[in-house]
Amino acid sequence: MTKETYLHEKHIQLGAKMVDFAGWHMPVQYTSIIEEHKTVRESVGLFDVSHMGEVFVSGKDALKFLNKIVPQDISKLNYEKAVYCQLPNNQGGLIDDLIIYKLGIQTYLVICNASRIDEDLNWMVRNKRGLDVKIDNQSHNYSLLAIQGPKAAGLMQKMGLNTQQSSFTIKAGEVCGIKVLASRTGYTGEDGFELLVENEFSEELWDKILEYGKEFGIKPIGLGARDTLRLEAALHLYGNDLDENTTPVEAGLSWSIPKDKKDEYNGKNVIMKQLQDGVEKKLVGLKMLDKSIARHEYEVFYNGEKIGQVTSGGVSPILGANIALAYVKNIKEICTGTVVQVMIREKLHDAEIVKRPFVQKRNKITI
Amino acid sequence: MSITEKILCSKSHEYILDNENGTYTVGLTEYAIEQLGDIVFLELPENGIEFKKGEVFATIESVKAASEIYLPVSGKIVDVNEQLADAPELLNEDVYEKGWLVKIEPTGSAAEFNDLMEYEDYKEELQ
């Protein structure tokens, strides 16, 4: 059975084209992916991301538990702060990537990918043995609305939210009198908010945001533009760029892993060894040098030899070029500026390795 | 007579139009373009190449994905819409006047047209 978010009816009314995504019937586009993409880069867009998972972790051993399942040091996570994390298996491969928020002394919120909720919960339950911790999957009770773009903060302020909060923080607040947990995070590379709201208020919140957002040029944005936006920002998509056979070091996520964390965690041996000795494959950004488009699973060549494979690829509406993320052999000659080839329909097409992100991120807000 | 009364459509959403001069124009139906969304790239064949009925003769890329386009009847390519190379978005505006793909001279038997549908029947099939 395909699941529907509480905003499903709204999407239909708005004329969205619907698709199945991770078991959910979701809007892929309302008008045009390129138009929606540009709206988020230029003004503000509204996304229904209620398919994502919300798991509350609490109890005396909540900190100990989280520190066991992620490479990040949750003991350094302050109240109302958020941190990007991964959920490695014992080999360092990734079961999921997550955002963890500290909501109270012994209470945390874990946001996980819709496609991975079951795997995440299974893994968490297997890891809680002997610990005094409650794992409470509240995904079915909450809707999640993302408001993203340079005008997101102005809109939220107009709707009564106290926007005096830095990026990667979460605060309880009210938007037009509706109680929300407002997190200054997103998946677009732009400034913005993700509002966690109880299901029964989600439709009212959705309508109010579109109504107040009119003067800001707001548009509803589907999963299609969500994907092109995150690709320009070179943000990983689980299932494409991350999987159980890829470690965070290979995925270019070493920046997120503390080298001095004392606690043991799943996969620590592998991850620490890779941090020290290096890895055999690495994630790179590609810019196609012609009009062709690299897609998921296309092969990458260098000097006639297969060196890897594209994991995400598509158009960059902002650059007017086609871009991709690919895993390639980690050797010195293959670096920024190197021209490699992508096999597209039995022909090789030149692509240059470029720095990630492809488009400058503008999501760091310090207050 | 409107253009939709003159075309025949395939199950894989190509149309074919008799130019009444021995050539036929091939394109994608409006429905196909609507499903694909923003068109960003087309790979079209060169003049003179022959394809059998049902063979892939072109590839179309929307923002979302790449899709193959099949020739509705066997034929030799005699003209290619070169404008689409620089302006694939023309397909989102109109699939006939500006957004046609290729012109062909049929090389197969007349029977190859038998499983193609009139536009009205094609539309009904979509329901």
Chai-1 contact restraints between the chains, C-beta under 6 A:
chainA,res_idxA,chainB,res_idxB,connection_type,confidence,min_distance_angstrom,max_distance_angstrom,comment,restraint_id
A,Q29,B,G37,contact,1.0,0.0,6.0,A-B,restraint_1
A,S32,B,D38,contact,1.0,0.0,6.0,A-B,restraint_2
A,I33,B,G37,contact,1.0,0.0,6.0,A-B,restraint_3
A,I33,B,D38,contact,1.0,0.0,6.0,A-B,restraint_4
A,I33,B,V63,contact,1.0,0.0,6.0,A-B,restraint_5
A,I34,B,D38,contact,1.0,0.0,6.0,A-B,restraint_6
A,G224,B,K64,contact,1.0,0.0,6.0,A-B,restraint_7
A,K291,B,F41,contact,1.0,0.0,6.0,A-B,restraint_8
A,I293,B,F41,contact,1.0,0.0,6.0,A-B,restraint_9
A,I293,B,E61,contact,1.0,0.0,6.0,A-B,restraint_10
A,V315,B,V40,contact,1.0,0.0,6.0,A-B,restraint_11
A,V315,B,V63,contact,1.0,0.0,6.0,A-B,restraint_12
